[in-house]
Amino acid sequence: MTELISSAANPVVKRIRLLGDRKHRRREGAFVVEGIQPVWQAVEAGAEIEVFVVAPGLLGESPAADMVAGQERAGVRVARVTSDLFARVSSRDGPSGLAAIVRARVPGLATLAVAPESVFVALHEVGNPGNLGTIVRTANAAGAAGVILVGPSADPFDPVAVKASMGALFTVPIAHAETVPDFFAWSAGSGVTVVTTSAKAEVSFWDAGYPRPLALLLGAEGTGLPPDALAAGDLAVRIPMTGTAESLNLAVAAGLLLYQARKPDLTAPIRHKTR
């Protein structure tokens, strides 16, 4: 029987803890995924698994244990740890006993495939990793072609974002644009219409047209989009609000726009601005 790792000084366990820090994730191009469904989705998506971390006492004889065994036979490394040690390094209540270290980086916009019906959601300086993970999950559910991070952004590989994405991180392409001009250069070169969002926009998101390929550009909660982004977009829309709240949660706003934009009767063309 394979001896179980019980020491927190084990290199794999130390690496899991180090990858909780963004600078280590960025430097090493790796992050931690925890939970049966997210790890399974990583495998099915063909993600590069560095090592599975398994607590047999927690995972038991579930189908996931058979999946890990199959991956191990195929040559993927498996580190088996005690239930107590897994619980100590886990970021979840009631840990499942399965995690993986996955190798990945956020690429540039050139990696995104643009098809005639593509809908992207673009986020300017999104700061909350929980919101980012939820938007990735929603983008997957709404059939979006990708999520674009514009400017400084929360890390999509942050444990909070990974958990909130519920595995969708491995099925939705994510790309990064360094600046707002970089994003608009890509959209213009790819023939992508950009719909911006603003509380001051004259057009309600219910009444707008959403010609494809399309990118829905949203700003951070509170500050919204900067003037240069609003000026460069093809159309600005607002989400009507009542009550006392000054703004919607970013993930909620993204969900409303994504589902409205996929309605088949709202794809009438609009006249592009000259850029």
C-alpha positions as CSV (number, residue, x, y, z in Angstrom):
1,M,0.0,0.0,0.0
2,T,1.3,3.5,-0.9
3,E,2.4,5.4,2.2
4,L,0.4,8.5,2.8
5,I,2.0,11.9,3.1
6,S,1.4,13.4,6.5
7,S,3.9,16.1,6.8
8,A,3.2,19.8,5.9
9,A,6.9,20.0,5.0
10,N,6.4,17.7,2.0
11,P,7.3,19.6,-1.3
12,V,3.9,19.1,-2.9
13,V,2.1,20.4,0.2
14,K,4.5,23.4,0.4
15,R,3.9,24.1,-3.3
16,I,0.1,24.1,-2.8
17,R,0.5,26.7,0.0
18,L,2.9,28.8,-2.1
19,L,0.4,28.9,-5.0
20,G,-2.0,30.6,-2.8
21,D,0.0,33.7,-3.5
22,R,-0.5,35.5,-6.8
23,K,3.1,36.3,-7.4
24,H,4.0,32.6,-7.2
25,R,1.1,31.7,-9.5
26,R,2.3,34.2,-12.1
27,R,6.0,33.3,-11.8
28,E,5.4,29.6,-12.1
29,G,2.4,29.5,-14.4
30,A,0.5,27.2,-12.1
31,F,-2.5,27.2,-9.8
32,V,-4.5,24.9,-7.5
33,V,-7.9,23.4,-8.4
34,E,-9.9,21.7,-5.6
35,G,-13.1,19.7,-5.7
36,I,-14.3,16.7,-7.7
37,Q,-16.2,18.5,-10.4
38,P,-13.6,21.2,-11.1
39,V,-10.7,18.8,-11.2
40,W,-12.7,16.4,-13.5
41,Q,-13.5,19.3,-15.8
42,A,-9.8,20.2,-16.0
43,V,-9.0,16.7,-17.0
44,E,-11.8,16.5,-19.6
45,A,-10.7,19.9,-21.0
46,G,-7.1,18.6,-21.5
47,A,-5.6,20.9,-19.0
48,E,-1.9,20.3,-18.1
49,I,-2.1,18.5,-14.8
50,E,1.2,18.7,-12.8
51,V,0.1,16.5,-10.0
52,F,-3.1,15.2,-8.4
53,V,-3.4,15.5,-4.7
54,V,-5.6,12.9,-3.2
55,A,-6.8,12.0,0.3
56,P,-8.0,8.4,-0.1
57,G,-9.8,8.5,3.2
58,L,-12.0,11.4,2.0
59,L,-12.3,10.5,-1.7
60,G,-13.2,6.9,-1.0
61,E,-14.3,4.7,-3.9
62,S,-16.0,7.4,-5.9
63,P,-15.8,7.5,-9.7
64,A,-13.3,10.3,-9.3
65,A,-10.9,7.8,-7.7
66,D,-11.1,5.6,-10.8
67,M,-10.5,8.7,-13.0
68,V,-7.3,9.6,-11.0
69,A,-6.1,5.9,-11.2
70,G,-6.5,6.1,-15.0
71,Q,-4.6,9.3,-15.1
72,E,-1.9,7.8,-13.0
73,R,-1.6,4.9,-15.4
74,A,-1.2,7.4,-18.2
75,G,1.8,8.9,-16.4
76,V,0.4,11.8,-14.4
77,R,1.8,12.1,-10.9
78,V,-0.4,11.5,-7.9
79,A,0.5,12.5,-4.4
80,R,-1.6,10.8,-1.7
81,V,-2.0,12.5,1.6
82,T,-3.7,11.9,4.9
83,S,-7.3,13.2,5.4
84,D,-6.0,15.5,8.2
85,L,-3.3,17.0,6.1
86,F,-5.7,17.5,3.1
87,A,-8.2,19.3,5.4
88,R,-5.4,21.6,6.7
89,V,-4.4,22.8,3.2
90,S,-7.9,22.8,1.8
91,S,-9.7,26.1,1.1
92,R,-13.1,24.5,1.5
93,D,-15.4,23.4,4.3
94,G,-16.0,19.7,4.0
95,P,-13.2,19.0,1.5
96,S,-13.7,16.2,-1.0
97,G,-10.2,14.8,-0.9
98,L,-9.3,15.7,-4.5
99,A,-7.2,18.6,-5.8
100,A,-4.7,19.2,-8.6
101,I,-2.0,21.6,-9.5
102,V,-2.6,22.8,-13.0
103,R,-0.2,24.6,-15.3
104,A,-1.7,27.6,-17.1
105,R,-1.2,31.3,-17.9
106,V,-3.6,34.0,-19.3
107,P,-2.7,34.6,-22.9
108,G,-3.1,37.7,-25.1
109,L,-6.0,38.6,-27.3
110,A,-4.4,36.9,-30.4
111,T,-5.4,33.5,-29.0
112,L,-9.1,34.2,-29.1
113,A,-11.0,32.7,-32.0
114,V,-13.6,35.1,-33.4
115,A,-16.6,33.4,-35.3
116,P,-19.5,35.2,-36.9
117,E,-21.8,34.5,-33.9
118,S,-19.2,35.0,-31.1
119,V,-20.2,36.9,-28.0
120,F,-17.4,38.0,-25.6
121,V,-17.6,39.6,-22.2
122,A,-14.8,42.1,-21.5
123,L,-14.1,43.4,-18.0
124,H,-12.2,46.6,-17.4
125,E,-10.0,46.4,-14.2
126,V,-12.2,43.9,-12.5
127,G,-10.9,43.7,-8.9
128,N,-13.0,41.0,-7.1
129,P,-11.9,37.4,-7.9
130,G,-15.3,36.1,-6.7
131,N,-17.1,38.3,-9.3
132,L,-14.6,37.2,-12.0
133,G,-15.1,33.5,-11.3
134,T,-18.9,33.9,-11.3
135,I,-18.7,35.8,-14.6
136,V,-16.6,33.0,-16.1
137,R,-19.2,30.5,-14.9
138,T,-22.1,32.6,-16.4
139,A,-20.2,33.1,-19.6
140,N,-20.0,29.3,-19.9
141,A,-23.7,28.9,-19.3
142,A,-24.6,31.6,-21.8
143,G,-22.4,30.2,-24.5
144,A,-20.0,33.1,-24.6
145,A,-16.9,32.7,-26.7
146,G,-14.5,34.1,-24.1
147,V,-13.8,36.5,-21.2
148,I,-11.4,39.4,-21.8
149,L,-9.6,41.1,-19.0
150,V,-8.7,44.7,-19.8
151,G,-6.0,46.4,-17.8
152,P,-4.9,45.4,-14.3
153,S,-7.3,42.7,-13.1
154,A,-8.1,40.2,-10.5
155,D,-6.4,36.8,-11.0
156,P,-8.7,34.2,-12.7
157,F,-6.5,31.6,-11.0
158,D,-7.0,33.0,-7.5
159,P,-8.5,30.3,-5.3
160,V,-11.7,32.3,-4.8
161,A,-12.1,32.8,-8.6
162,V,-11.4,29.2,-9.3
163,K,-14.0,28.1,-6.8
164,A,-16.6,30.5,-8.1
165,S,-16.1,29.4,-11.7
166,M,-17.1,25.8,-10.8
167,G,-14.8,24.4,-13.4
168,A,-15.9,26.7,-16.2
169,L,-12.4,28.2,-16.1
170,F,-11.4,25.2,-18.2
171,T,-14.0,25.6,-20.9
172,V,-14.2,29.4,-21.4
173,P,-11.2,31.0,-23.1
174,I,-9.8,33.9,-21.1
175,A,-7.4,36.5,-22.6
176,H,-5.8,39.7,-21.4
177,A,-5.5,43.1,-23.0
178,E,-2.9,45.3,-21.4
179,T,-4.7,48.6,-22.1
180,V,-8.1,49.9,-23.4
181,P,-6.5,50.9,-26.8
182,D,-5.1,47.4,-27.1
183,F,-8.6,46.0,-26.6
184,F,-10.2,48.3,-29.2
185,A,-7.4,47.7,-31.7
186,W,-8.2,44.0,-31.4
187,S,-12.0,44.5,-31.7
188,A,-11.6,46.8,-34.8
189,G,-9.2,44.3,-36.4
190,S,-11.4,41.4,-35.7
191,G,-14.7,43.1,-36.8
192,V,-16.1,42.8,-33.3
193,T,-18.8,45.3,-32.2
194,V,-18.2,46.7,-28.7
195,V,-21.2,47.5,-26.6
196,T,-20.2,49.5,-23.5
197,T,-22.2,50.0,-20.3
198,S,-22.9,53.2,-18.5
199,A,-25.6,54.3,-16.0
200,K,-25.8,57.5,-18.1
201,A,-26.4,55.8,-21.4
202,E,-29.6,56.8,-23.3
203,V,-30.4,53.3,-24.6
204,S,-31.7,50.6,-22.3
205,F,-30.1,47.2,-22.6
206,W,-33.6,45.8,-23.3
207,D,-33.9,48.0,-26.4
208,A,-30.5,47.7,-27.9
209,G,-29.4,45.6,-30.8
210,Y,-26.5,43.2,-30.3
211,P,-24.9,42.4,-33.7
212,R,-22.3,39.7,-33.7
213,P,-19.5,39.1,-33.3
214,L,-19.9,41.2,-30.2
215,A,-18.0,42.2,-27.0
216,L,-19.9,43.5,-24.0
217,L,-17.5,45.8,-22.1
218,L,-18.2,46.4,-18.4
219,G,-16.4,48.6,-15.9
220,A,-15.6,48.0,-12.3
221,E,-18.3,48.5,-9.7
222,G,-18.5,52.0,-8.5
223,T,-16.1,53.6,-11.0
224,G,-17.6,52.2,-14.2
225,L,-15.8,52.5,-17.6
226,P,-13.3,55.4,-18.2
227,P,-14.3,58.1,-20.7
228,D,-11.9,56.8,-23.4
229,A,-13.5,53.4,-23.3
230,L,-17.0,54.8,-23.5
231,A,-16.0,57.1,-26.4
232,A,-14.5,54.2,-28.4
233,G,-17.5,51.8,-28.1
234,D,-20.0,51.4,-30.9
235,L,-23.0,51.7,-28.6
236,A,-23.5,52.4,-24.8
237,V,-26.4,50.8,-22.9
238,R,-27.7,51.1,-19.4
239,I,-29.4,48.6,-17.1
240,P,-32.4,50.4,-15.6
241,M,-32.4,50.5,-11.8
242,T,-34.8,51.5,-9.1
243,G,-34.2,51.7,-5.4
244,T,-31.3,53.2,-3.5
245,A,-28.4,51.0,-4.8
246,E,-25.9,53.0,-6.9
247,S,-24.8,50.1,-9.0
248,L,-25.5,46.4,-9.7
249,N,-23.1,43.7,-8.7
250,L,-20.7,43.3,-11.7
251,A,-21.5,39.5,-12.0
252,V,-25.2,40.2,-12.0
253,A,-24.8,42.9,-14.7
254,A,-22.7,40.7,-16.9
255,G,-25.3,37.9,-16.6
256,L,-28.2,40.2,-17.6
257,L,-26.3,41.5,-20.6
258,L,-25.0,38.1,-21.8
259,Y,-28.5,36.6,-21.8
260,Q,-30.1,39.6,-23.4
261,A,-27.4,39.6,-26.1
262,R,-28.0,36.0,-27.1
263,K,-31.7,36.6,-27.9
264,P,-32.0,35.8,-31.6
265,D,-34.2,38.7,-32.4
266,L,-31.8,41.3,-31.1
267,T,-29.0,40.9,-33.7
268,A,-29.9,43.8,-36.0
269,P,-26.8,45.6,-37.2
270,I,-25.9,49.0,-35.9
271,R,-23.7,51.7,-37.6
272,H,-20.2,51.6,-36.3
273,K,-18.3,54.7,-35.4
274,T,-15.3,55.7,-37.3
275,R,-12.3,54.9,-35.3
